[in-house]
């Protein structure tokens, strides 16, 4: 399911940030855990809401099955907004670390641009 795939990818990126960044920057560790908590809560709550809206839970996981869900469009729209917000936070989190690197400005900008390719 798309929702689980996106959420697990975000969680894996945040765990990578924890392994790389959090040992040096303690304050950033709390921000990473906070974003991870939002991603996990949004994932679980959207999944429960989607399953509760369908008389047959199998319809949520496969679009080919018979049945109709009531208001999944609103649930997916809300999850889309949460996804955009968490994507922005995930892109912004490593920037303070990159700015503090002992490297020329053009290399720092190159690293920020490289990590920002996730916007595309």
matplotlib code that plots the C-alpha trace (Angstrom):
import matplotlib.pyplot as plt

x = [0.0, 1.2, 0.7, 2.8, 5.6, 5.9, 5.8, 8.4, 10.7, 10.4, 11.1, 14.2, 15.5, 14.9, 16.7, 19.6, 19.6, 19.7, 22.7, 24.6, 23.6, 22.2, 25.5, 27.0, 23.9, 21.7, 19.0, 18.5, 18.0, 14.7, 13.5, 14.2, 12.3, 9.4, 9.1, 9.3, 6.5, 4.4, 5.0, 4.2, 1.1, -0.2, 0.5, -1.4, -4.3, -4.8, -4.6, -7.2, -9.5, -9.3, -10.1, -12.9, -14.5, -14.8, -17.3, -14.8, -11.2, -9.8, -11.0, -8.6, -5.6, -6.7, -8.7, -9.9, -12.2, -15.9, -17.2, -17.2, -15.6, -17.4, -15.1, -11.6, -11.0, -11.0, -8.7, -6.2, -6.3, -5.6, -2.7, -1.4, -1.1, 0.6, 3.0, 3.9, 4.6, 6.8, 8.6, 9.6, 10.8, 12.8, 14.5, 15.2, 16.6, 20.1, 20.7, 22.0, 24.6, 25.6, 26.0, 28.4, 30.7, 34.3, 34.0, 33.8, 30.5, 30.1, 30.5, 27.9, 25.5, 26.2, 25.4, 22.2, 21.1, 22.0, 20.0, 17.1, 16.6, 14.0, 11.7, 11.6]
y = [0.0, 3.5, 4.9, 2.3, 2.5, 6.3, 6.2, 3.5, 5.4, 8.5, 6.6, 5.0, 8.4, 9.8, 6.8, 7.5, 11.1, 9.8, 7.7, 10.4, 13.6, 13.0, 12.0, 15.5, 17.7, 16.8, 19.4, 18.1, 14.6, 15.7, 17.3, 14.1, 12.1, 14.6, 14.3, 10.5, 10.6, 12.7, 10.3, 7.2, 8.7, 9.9, 6.5, 4.6, 7.0, 7.2, 3.4, 2.9, 5.6, 4.1, 0.6, 1.9, 3.7, 0.5, -2.3, -4.7, -3.9, -5.8, -2.9, -0.6, -2.7, -3.8, -1.5, -4.4, -6.0, -5.4, -2.8, 0.9, 3.0, 6.0, 9.0, 7.9, 11.0, 13.3, 10.9, 10.8, 14.6, 15.0, 12.5, 14.4, 17.6, 15.7, 14.2, 17.5, 19.0, 16.1, 16.1, 19.8, 19.0, 16.0, 18.2, 21.0, 18.9, 18.3, 21.9, 23.3, 20.5, 21.1, 24.9, 24.1, 21.9, 23.0, 23.3, 26.1, 27.7, 26.3, 22.8, 23.4, 24.7, 21.6, 19.3, 21.1, 21.0, 17.3, 16.5, 18.7, 16.5, 14.8, 17.7, 16.5]
z = [0.0, -0.9, 2.6, 4.3, 1.7, 2.0, 5.8, 6.0, 3.6, 5.7, 8.9, 7.4, 6.3, 9.8, 11.3, 9.0, 10.2, 13.8, 13.1, 11.3, 12.9, 16.4, 18.1, 17.4, 17.6, 20.6, 19.9, 16.4, 17.8, 19.5, 16.3, 14.4, 17.0, 16.8, 13.0, 13.3, 15.9, 13.6, 10.6, 12.7, 14.2, 10.8, 9.3, 12.0, 12.2, 8.5, 8.1, 10.9, 9.5, 6.0, 7.3, 9.4, 6.4, 4.4, 5.1, 3.7, 4.7, 1.7, -0.5, 1.2, 0.2, -3.3, -5.6, -7.7, -5.1, -5.0, -2.5, -1.9, 0.8, 2.0, 2.3, 1.5, -0.6, 2.4, 4.3, 1.5, 1.1, 4.8, 4.6, 1.6, 3.6, 6.4, 3.9, 2.4, 5.8, 6.9, 3.6, 4.1, 7.7, 6.5, 3.8, 6.3, 9.2, 7.9, 6.7, 10.0, 10.1, 6.5, 7.2, 10.0, 7.9, 7.4, 3.7, 1.1, 0.6, -2.9, -1.6, 1.2, -1.4, -3.6, -0.7, 0.1, -3.5, -3.7, -0.6, -1.9, -5.0, -3.0, -3.8, -7.4]

ax = plt.figure().add_subplot(projection="3d")
ax.plot(x, y, z, "-o")
ax.set_aspect("equal")
plt.show()
